Amino acid sequence: MIVYLLWHIRHAPFLDGRPSEHRDEHGELIWDEEDGDDLKILGAYSTEQKAQARITSARELPGFRDEPDCFLIDAYTLDEDRWAEGFSTLPADD
């Protein structure tokens, strides 16, 4: 079974006043949590159409309406393992 996770990304403004980048050269939504971008999950839906309907209603709400094109629908298969090979942590640069 596939579920559709709906995310919204609020892009943090840069302190130097330059505009935030919302999409890459291919039109794909981009974000960087280290730069202060904030990801919110709005819900998990049984169909992509239900997730799209939620986008329509969320665009009317404070905060979400400020970035109406920063929604992401991500399809996931239930009971399918992720990160099956673990991960490594690299030391932070000073």
C-alpha positions as CSV (number, residue, x, y, z in Angstrom):
1,M,0.0,0.0,0.0
2,I,1.2,3.5,-0.9
3,V,0.7,6.5,1.3
4,Y,1.3,10.1,0.4
5,L,3.1,12.3,2.9
6,L,2.4,16.0,2.5
7,W,5.2,18.4,3.5
8,H,5.5,22.1,3.5
9,I,8.9,23.9,3.5
10,R,9.2,27.4,4.9
11,H,12.3,28.9,3.6
12,A,14.3,31.0,6.1
13,P,15.3,34.5,4.8
14,F,19.0,35.1,4.5
15,L,20.4,37.7,6.9
16,D,22.1,39.5,4.1
17,G,18.8,40.2,2.4
18,R,19.3,38.0,-0.7
19,P,16.3,36.1,-1.8
20,S,15.7,32.5,-0.7
21,E,15.9,29.9,-3.4
22,H,12.8,27.7,-3.5
23,R,13.5,25.6,-6.6
24,D,16.5,24.4,-8.5
25,E,17.1,24.8,-12.2
26,H,14.9,21.8,-12.9
27,G,12.0,23.2,-10.9
28,E,12.5,20.7,-8.0
29,L,11.8,22.1,-4.5
30,I,14.9,22.6,-2.5
31,W,15.6,23.3,1.2
32,D,18.5,23.3,3.6
33,E,17.6,22.8,7.3
34,E,21.1,24.0,8.3
35,D,20.2,27.4,6.7
36,G,17.0,27.5,8.9
37,D,14.5,26.1,6.4
38,D,11.6,24.5,8.3
39,L,9.9,21.3,7.1
40,K,6.4,20.5,8.4
41,I,4.5,17.3,7.7
42,L,0.8,18.1,7.2
43,G,-0.4,14.6,7.0
44,A,-0.4,11.1,5.4
45,Y,-3.0,10.5,2.8
46,S,-4.4,7.4,1.1
47,T,-4.4,9.1,-2.3
48,E,-2.5,11.8,-4.1
49,Q,-5.8,13.5,-4.8
50,K,-6.5,13.8,-1.0
51,A,-3.0,15.3,-0.5
52,Q,-3.7,17.8,-3.3
53,A,-7.0,18.8,-1.7
54,R,-5.2,19.4,1.6
55,I,-2.7,21.7,-0.3
56,T,-5.7,23.7,-1.6
57,S,-7.1,24.3,1.9
58,A,-3.6,24.9,3.5
59,R,-2.8,27.6,1.0
60,E,-5.5,29.7,2.7
61,L,-3.9,29.4,6.2
62,P,-1.4,31.8,7.7
63,G,2.2,30.9,7.1
64,F,1.4,28.4,4.3
65,R,-0.1,31.1,2.1
66,D,3.2,33.0,2.3
67,E,4.8,30.2,0.4
68,P,2.0,28.6,-1.6
69,D,4.3,26.7,-4.0
70,C,6.4,25.1,-1.3
71,F,4.4,21.9,-0.8
72,L,5.8,18.4,-1.5
73,I,3.9,15.2,-1.9
74,D,6.1,12.2,-1.2
75,A,4.8,8.7,-1.9
76,Y,5.9,5.9,0.4
77,T,5.2,2.2,0.4
78,L,4.1,0.9,3.8
79,D,6.1,-1.9,5.5
80,E,9.1,-1.1,3.3
81,D,12.4,-0.7,5.1
82,R,14.3,2.5,4.8
83,W,18.0,3.1,5.8
84,A,18.5,-0.7,5.5
85,E,22.3,-0.3,5.5
86,G,22.6,2.1,8.4
87,F,24.4,5.4,8.2
88,S,27.7,7.1,9.2
89,T,28.2,10.4,11.1
90,L,31.0,12.6,9.9
91,P,32.6,15.0,12.3
92,A,31.6,18.7,11.8
93,D,34.0,21.1,10.3
94,D,35.2,23.9,12.6
